[in-house]
Amino acid sequence: MERVAAFKLEAASAPSILYMKARYLDEQHAGHGVTFATGTPISNTMVEMYTNAAASSIRGLRQRGIEHFDGWAATFGEIVETMEISRTARAFAPAAEFAHFTNLPELQQMFRAFADVQTADMLNLPRPRLEGGKPCVVPCPMSEEQCALQEGLVARYERLRS
């Protein structure tokens, strides 16, 4: 999974630290380890879903034979080949990306075994009205200042790399 974007799981990363602490608490107090309270459990990457599942219910993952990330990813994710902007921002390069969830009913059932999911509709939260009823992308060209900043960052990256 090292070639897949967002899967560079390092021992000192926040998800790894969270996972280790949750495992320790689970070992000390079996079945009574941790409680999470968040409004955005999966906001940045699909890896967060695995981290939350492993930290909250490692026994559940173990029972399903997907205790390790590779097994979880193969069960619930689809990896696709894409093109992404290179680090220099001057070219495109091929990359693998964890793009889609698969087996969603099973994933939702597993997630809801340890998460109390409340949607905006269930909470009746106020939301602003959007023109056209849904979000839309508004493309705009980079300004001269942004181009200059990008060129400076590219030059800085080139100096660091060499």
N, C-alpha and C positions, 0 to 999 in steps of 0.2 A: 504493500500500500504506500510505500515511500514515494512513488512517482505520481500519486494522485494529489491534486491540489488540496490543501487544508488538512492533510493527514500527516503532517510532520509532528508526531507526538513525541515530545522530549520529556525526559524525566523531571525537569524543573518547570514545565509548563503548568499553568493554572489548572487545566483539567486533570493532569496527572497528580498534582498535589491534592486536589479535591478528592479524586478517586482513592488515593492512599489513605487519606484521613478517614474517609467513609468506611473503607475496608477495616481499618484499625478499630473504629468504633463498633462496627458490626462484630468483629472478633471479641471485643470486650463485653458487649451487650447484645448477644445474638437476637436478631429480629427487632431491635429497638435502637438502631444506630443513629440515623439523622432525619431531620425534617427540613425540607427546602420550601421557601416561600418566594415566588418570583412571578412577575407578570410576563416575562419573556424567557421561557426555558430553552427555546431553540431559536435564537435570534441571529447568530452569525454563521454557523456551519452545521452540517448534518452530524458532525462528530459530537456536537453537544447532546444530541439525542442519545447516543451510545453512552457518553459520560454520565448523563443523568440516570440512565437505566442501570449502568454498572454501579454507580454510587448508591442508588436507592434500592436496588434489588438484584445483587449479584447472584443470589440463590436462584432467582427466577431465570436469569440468563443461563446459569449452570444447568438447571433442569432441562432447558431447551437445547443444550449443546452449543450455545453461542456466547459463552463466557468471554472469549477473546474477540478483539475488534474485527479481525479478518472474517471470522465466522458470522458476526453480526452484519458486517458490511455486505457479505455475499448473500445473506438472507434477505436483507431489507433495502439494499441499494443497487442502483444500476450505474456502472461506470461507463462514460462515453468519452470518445476522443474529440477534442475541440482545438481551436486555435486561440491563443491568448497573446497579449502584447508582451514582448520580451522585457527584461529588466531595464534595458536602455530606452524603452518606449519608442523605438525606431522601427521595429519589425515585429512580425508575428511568429510564434513558435508553436509547435504541436504540444498539447498537454492532455493529460487524462483528468477527468473531472467527475466527481461523485454528484451526478445531476438529478437523479430521480429516486424517490422511494418506490419500492416494490412490496408486494404482500401487505398493503396498507391495513386491511381489516385485522390481521394478526398483530401488526405493529401497534395499532391503536388499542387493541385489547390488552396487550402487554403493558403499554404505557399507562393506561388507565388503571392497571392493577396497583400502581404506586403513586399515581398523580390524580389529583382532583381537578379536572379540567373545567374551566368556566370561560365561556366565550363572551365577546362583547354584547351579543344579542341577549344572552342569558342574564347578564348584569345590567342590561338596559342603559348602557353608557351613552352619554351625549356625544354626537359626532357632527362635525361641520358638513354641510352639504357641498358636494363637489359639482362643478360645472360639467355637464354631460353624464353625471351619475357615477363616474368611476375615475380613478387616477389616469393621467395621460403623460407620456414622455414629451418634453419640450426640448428638442435639440437646439444647441446654440454653439457657435464657433468659439474657439478659445480666443481670449483677448491677447493683445501684444504682451501685456504683463505676464499672463499665464504662460505664453510661449517662452518668454525669457526665463521664467522660473523653471519651467520644464527643462530647458537647455542647460541651466545651471545645475539642476539635479542630475542630469545625464552626465555632465562633465565631472561632477563630484563622484558619481558612481564609478566612472571610468578610472579616476585617480585611486579610489579605494580598491578597485579590483586589481589594478596593476601595482 
